[in-house]
Amino acid sequence: MKLGKCEVTGNFLLANEVHCHHKIPLSLEGNDNFDNLCIMHKDIHKLVHATQNETIITLKKMLRLSSSEKDKVNKLRKMSNLELID
């Protein structure tokens, strides 16, 4: 149970900050089952799905993720067949 916290950062989320992410995207035959979903901050979710280098750089600067948080983002990006971020 996540108790209202982002699964990447562990920070408590306000209702307007919450996004739900499919670990394995529906387009890659993922589903809406609870074990395929994770709750995260909306800006983290943007970073997980970002493909434009400029967007990735901007979000990384804004979010200032720790190395373990970045590892979690990369794990989710890998599950979506996206390039890992540095």
N, C-alpha and C positions, 0 to 999 in steps of 0.2 A: 504494500500500500504506500502510495507516495505522499499522502496527506497534504495535497495542494502545492507540492514542491516540483520544480523543474527537475526532470530526470537527468539533465546534463550538469546543471550547476548546484542543485540542491536548494536553491533560493525559493522562498515562498512566493507564489504567484497570485496577483490580483486577477479578478475575473476577466478584465479586458486584456490581459497579457497571455492568457492560456491559448495554446494551439495543441491540437492532437496530431501526432505524426504516425503514419504507417511505417513500421520498421521495414517490412517488405512491401513495396508499393503495390497497389492494386494492379497497375500495368504490368507488374512482374509476377502476377498470380498470387499476390498477398491477399489478405482478407480483413474483415472487420472484427475478428476475434480479439478479445482482451489482450492476449499474449502477443499480438502483433501491433499493439498501439502503445504509444508513450506520450506523456504530457510534457510539454516544454514551453519555454518563453517564446513568444512570437518571433523575436529577432534571432534566436538560436535556430528556430525552424527555417527562417529565411536562409541562414548560413548553411544548414544541412542541404538545402535544395539549390543553392546558388551555383551558377555555371559561369557567370561573367567575372573575370579576374578583378575588375574594378569594384564590383559589388562585394566580392569576398574580402578584399583588402579593407574596404570601408567598414564592413561588419566586424571584422577581426579587431580593428582599431577601437571601435565603439564598445565591443563586448569584453575585450581584454581577458580572454579565457586562459585558465591555467593549462599546463601541459596535459593533465589528466582529463580536463574538460574537452580539450581539443581532441584527445584520443577518443572520447565518447562520440564527438561529432563525426570524426573520421570513420568510426565503426558504423554509424548510421549511413554515412555517405557511401561506404563500400557496399552496404546492403541494397542501396539504390543504384548501384553500378555507376557511381559518380567518382571523379578524381578526388584523391585525398588532398587536404590542405596542409600547408606547412606551418 
